[in-house]
Every structure is written in structure tokens, then in C-alpha cells.
Amino acid sequence: MSSFRSFTPDRIDALLPVSLRLHREWRSALDTLSYGGALPPLPLALRTSLRDVAGLDLAHTLDGVDPFASPAFGILYSRLRAEQVLRAVSARTNLTLAGTTVTVVGDGLLSEALATSLRTLGAAVIRATDAPVAALAARLDGFRVQPLEQLSARDAPVHLTVLSGEGRGILPLEALEGLVADASPRGAVTEGIRTSASSRPFVGRAGATSLVEMPSPLPEAEVAPSSTQWRLLDALIALLLLDRHDAGDDDRFAREVTP
């Protein structure tokens, strides 16, 4: 997005307060940082601006640090991503989540955060997983639990299915119907699914499902970044700086990003 090129030091400071404070602490002229794993790469224009204005060169590489190896990052990411996904579903489908039935497919931190947020919003939540430990935790938390093989044999209408992409919670889209949202970081669960246009710009038809396109967790090209995307980018850079300069101190990372 062209506005990335108009960044000033003051604006960068306001958008990335934690990571730039840590960057100044170590007084590095240029920190070259790399991350790997499921998160998407940054747009080239943003990466260039971060390097020129903030002295941070952030690359996505195969051998980079996996941010999800940090328990604290995983917790922060899951909460923020769940909020981002549910806001996007409501805005892009006009679905009011209160009073609906929603199935969350997956067995990790994001699945837990999605289920908790949905219940807070007034939805009836079904946790779909074949992982025994995740199923135990979900039942103890008061959720109905359903094996993946039973998703196509529903005994009541399900208004929305959210795919977290975590663990064993991956299944063919053909097993679903109705609204479907892929909450995985890069839409990996539904990658390659061909959809036809619908009356809504971010919703495509694929058989019996309406696939709702989700925003990236990090800033995207040609799209004005949200506060959630900036906050996750700030946390990612802070994590990488601590990995470089402070032996990946996860306790300190947690303290730095706690609101």
C-alpha cells in the first residue's frame, strides 16, 4: 500500500510502540530479523519503510524464528486473531452472532479463544475435534463436543463454521454447509478452493458453503491496516528482538506486551 512509504518516525512510534522501544534499548543501527512458520510475509512496501524509517529489516524465511514456539505469543495471537475473525465475519456477512449456532473446528489456542469469544457474544458453540485432550478441556469448559466425522450429520442448523487450521481440525470443505470462515493465518485450510461470486464482495460460493474471506493477521498490501494487525506486527517484532538480544526471554515478552 502506497501509504507505507509516507511513514514518519513519529507515526511508526505510535503504531509499533513496544518493538521500537526495545529496538532503541539495544541501539542497533539496523536489526535484520527473520521469522518463519505460518504467519504471512509482509508487503514489500511496508518492509522497505520499516527498514528505512525504523532500522528494522523483517523477512519471512524458511529457517526463521517460529513465533508460535513462544507460549506468550500464542496466547496473545489467539485472543487478537479471534476478535479479528469474528468482527470480519459479522461485517462481511451481516450475521448477528448472538443467538446463532457456531461450530469451531480445531484443537489449539485459537480454537479455544474463538469458542470463548463466541459464547461471550451469545452464540451456542460446538467444538469439533478428534483430539482427546482438546475434547476433554472443551467439555470441562461446558462446550458441546463433536467428532469431525459427525460434522456432515448435523441434528440442528449450524449458522457458521470457523476453521482454525490447528492440529487435527482439518477436513474437506465438502463436509460442510452454510457460512464457513478460514481463520488460519494464511487461509491454508481452504487454499485452492474455487469459489463463484456472490452478492457480497468477501463471500464466495463453493458447493453448499459460502466461504467468507478473512483478513490477514498482519498488514496487507493495498488494504488499510487495522489496529489489530499493527498490534500483532508490534508483538512479532518485539518477540524477534528479544530472541536476538535477550535469549528469547518469554517472560519478558509477556510483560512487554501486556496491556
LINSULGI-V216081 format. One record per helix or strand of 2 or more residues. SS is the DSSP state (H for helix, E for strand). FROM is the first residue (numbers start at 1). TO is the last residue. Records with the same first field share a line. If there is no record, write none. Layout:
BEGIN
SS=FROM-TO ; FROM-TO
END
This chain:
BEGIN
H=2-6 ; 9-15 ; 17-26 ; 44-54 ; 67-69 ; 71-93 ; 109-120 ; 132-140 ; 148-150 ; 173-175 ; 188-190 ; 227-245 ; 250-257
E=31-36 ; 56-60 ; 65-66 ; 101-105 ; 124-128 ; 144-146 ; 160-163 ; 178-182 ; 196-197 ; 203-206 ; 209-212
END
